[in-house]
């Protein structure tokens, strides 16, 4: 069994190793691959005025698989990586990655993408990764599949401006690391995977920061969508209090808090498009990020705004998991107020700003 210092050094070494690998692999892809993810109608989807390769997700998947394979060496006999839930994670992320890769290469039909997203959700359910919120197994299954499909689409929709999805995903994983550390799960395979993917995102951000040189594409957003959905289930939806008590209010609010940015963006876009009689699933320049730009922020400032909101969520997650032993009505009011204020503010911005001529 490792000491806390040894665990810190292992995770730090793993993080920097994956970070360097992510930088190197993306540099090689940028040099030798120039067309994956570039489409003739890219301007209808992307905020950027120029087409750029979209293969950042390939590095995410390589790092993920590498860390999965290395776990037995880093933590021998600590946890069996071949247990059903972890195999379900491996299968669902692999399927999401392949779907994203096909979409970047061939621009697949929406119904095919939705079918694969549903399959990813059911794979997690069948392997045991189910949101345990109610006493009804069917309701839990429906909620889990909805969560997986919804998050895969939310992450995909949020990938509309340089650095935004990368930053939002990094802070989600940062919150998950905090939760895992507080709960004493530092040596678990999931924690090690979170560290590796977080490092891969940090390396990718070097190329994705404005002005970006590459996008993550559907290859990255679909992989991240499944992985983040699994992280949400294991670290937030099914988390217990520090006293070991299951509290539905804590679970729901932690999940909303941590995933607030993609939830707020997707909700705002869906409402606005439905009010205009448009499909929520067709790309456009009407996301919360775009409207922050219409309000006068440049691309880097929009990304920093999301980073600031992510930092607040990280602090509040730490407070909820470390210092609140018993969840009370006051905590519910405070956390609901914060989430509602952020969501409403972003929604109001989308209603009060208009595209620049």
C-alpha positions, 0 to 999 in steps of 0.5 A, a space after each residue: 500500500 502506498 503512502 499519501 506522498 507516494 500516491 501524489 508522486 505517482 499521479 504527478 508523474 503520470 500526469 506529466 508523462 501523459 501531458 508530454 505524450 499528448 503534446 508530442 502525438 498532437 504535434 505529429 498529427 498536426 504535421 502529417 495529417 491535414 484533412 481529417 475532420 475538415 468538411 466543405 460546410 465547416 463554416 456552418 458549424 465552427 466559429 472559426 473562419 478557417 477549416 482546421 484538422 479535427 483529430 485531437 480526440 485520437 490522442 485522448 483515446 491513445 492516452 486512455 488506453 495506455 493508462 488503462 494498460 499501465 494500471 496493473 504496473 502502477 498499482 499491482 493487486 489493488 483493483 481488478 481492471 477487468 471487472 464488468 463496469 470497467 470493461 463496459 467503460 472500455 467498450 462504450 468509450 471505444 464505440 463512441 470514439 469509432 462513431 466520432 471518427 466515422 463522423 469526422 471522416 464521412 459526416 454520418 447521418 444523425 440517426 446513426 449517431 443517435 443509435 450509437 449513443 443509445 448503444 453506449 448508454 445501454 452498454 454502461 447499464 448492462 455492465 453495472 454503471 447505473 444511476 442509483 437515484 430511485 427504487 425503480 430499476 427501469 427509471 434508473 436505466 432510463 435516467 442513465 441512458 438519457 444522461 449518457 446520450 444527453 452528455 455526448 450531445 452536450 459536449 459535442 455542441 459545446 465544441 464550437 469555439 477554441 478551447 471551450 470544450 477542452 476547458 470545460 472537460 478539464 474542470 469536470 475531471 478536476 472536480 472528479 479528482 477532488 471527489 475521488 481524493 476526498 472519498 479515499 479512492 486515489 489508487 482506483 483505476 478510475 482516478 488514474 484514468 481521470 489523471 491521464 485524460 486530464 493530462 491529455 486535455 491539457 496537452 491538447 489545449 496547447 493546440 486548441 487555445 485561440 487561435 487554435 491549430 486543431 479541433 478535437 472533432 466528433 472523435 474527441 467529443 464523442 469519446 469525452 461524452 461517454 467518459 465524462 458521463 461515466 465519471 459523472 455516474 461514479 463520482 457524483 450521481 452515486 456518491 455518498 456523503 462523508 458519513 456514508 449516507 446516500 442523499 438524493 439532493 446532494 447527488 443531483 446538485 453535485 451532478 448539475 454543479 459539475 456539469 453546469 456549463 455543458 448543461 446550461 449551453 445545451 439548454 439555452 441553445 435548445 430553448 432558443 432554437 425551438 422558440 424559433 422553430 428550428 431543430 436543436 440538432 443543426 449547428 449554428 452560431 447561437 451558443 452561449 459562447 457565441 453570444 458572450 462574443 457578441 456581448 464584446 468578449 474576444 475568444 480568449 476572454 470567453 474561454 477564460 470566463 468558462 475557466 472562471 466558472 469552472 473554478 467556482 464549481 471546483 471550489 463548491 465541489 470540494 466544499 460539498 464533498 469535504 466539509 458538508 457531512 450532512 446535507 441540509 435545506 440551506 445547502 440545497 438553497 445555496 447550490 440551487 441559487 448558484 446553478 440557477 444564477 449561472 444558467 439564467 445569466 448565460 440564457 439572458 445573454 443569448 436573448 439580449 445580444 445579436 450577431 455582429 454584422 
